[in-house]
Amino acid sequence: MAKKPSTLINMVVALLVITAISGGLLGLVYGMTKDTIAEVDQKKNAAAIAEVLGTDENSRLETVVIDDLTYNLAYDAQGNLLGAAVKTFSNAGFSGRIELMVGLLADGTINKVSVLQQSETPGLGANMVNPKFKDQFDGKNPASFKLRVSKDGGDVDAITAATISSRAFSEAVQLACDGFEANKNQFMKGGQQ
């Protein structure tokens, strides 16, 4: 059997066939795994909400999305706002986007912070998941605690050699606090149903 001459048309056809097969296989794998991935994400969010809010089984949760932030609002049996777990983010990390779940009490005090997603440099910015860094936000109220790294005149002790990651973390927490404060009156009314 004679070998076909290598022409531009033959190469384009071969690449199109390979691309179509690869694309089809990727689509098949995605279709088979998307529900599992969504379920894992949902469990991860639920665990983060429980961690940062510390609510019990008698609390009622209501989810509201405003301006790209997800507010998981916790109400007691009488409809009083206990606090919120705010899914927040910053695109200013050293390696791009970071996502956090910030637990806020009804008065705006930060209860806890959980890191949902980050791809910062291991051993440097990735240390944002360590209690030594993230726990410094616990129990702080943004009215008296400046959510900026100390190098920028704030109260946050940055991760050594990872100021950019520390700034992004602080920015995400500030975004959650500002959004909660701006919508708090609406959230308080939401529990009075």
QUIGI-V669816 format. One record per backbone hydrogen bond with DSSP energy under -1.0 kcal/mol. CO is the residue of the C=O (numbers start at 1). NH is the residue of the N-H. Records with the same first field share a line. If there is no record, write none. Layout:
CO = NH, NH
This chain:
7 = 11
8 = 12
9 = 13
10 = 14
11 = 15
12 = 16
13 = 17
14 = 18
15 = 19
16 = 20
17 = 21
18 = 22
19 = 23
20 = 24
21 = 25
22 = 26
23 = 27
24 = 28
25 = 29
26 = 30
27 = 31
28 = 32
29 = 33
30 = 34
33 = 37
34 = 38
35 = 39
36 = 40
37 = 41
38 = 42
39 = 43
40 = 44
41 = 45
42 = 46
43 = 47
44 = 48
45 = 49
46 = 50
47 = 51
48 = 52
49 = 53
50 = 54
56 = 59
60 = 75
62 = 73
64 = 71
66 = 69
69 = 66
70 = 87
71 = 64
72 = 85
73 = 62
74 = 82, 83
75 = 60
76 = 79
80 = 76
82 = 106
83 = 74
84 = 104
85 = 72
86 = 102
87 = 70
88 = 100
90 = 98
93 = 96
96 = 93
98 = 90
99 = 116, 117
100 = 88
101 = 114
102 = 86
103 = 111
104 = 84
105 = 108
109 = 105
110 = 139
112 = 103
114 = 101
117 = 99
121 = 124, 126
124 = 127
125 = 128
126 = 129
127 = 130
130 = 133, 134
131 = 135
133 = 136
134 = 137
137 = 140
140 = 110
141 = 144, 145
146 = 148, 155
148 = 156
149 = 152, 154
150 = 153
156 = 150
159 = 162
162 = 166
163 = 167
164 = 168
165 = 169
166 = 170
167 = 171
168 = 172
169 = 173
170 = 174
171 = 175
172 = 176
173 = 177
174 = 178
175 = 179
176 = 180
177 = 181
178 = 182
179 = 183
183 = 187
184 = 188
185 = 189
186 = 190
189 = 192
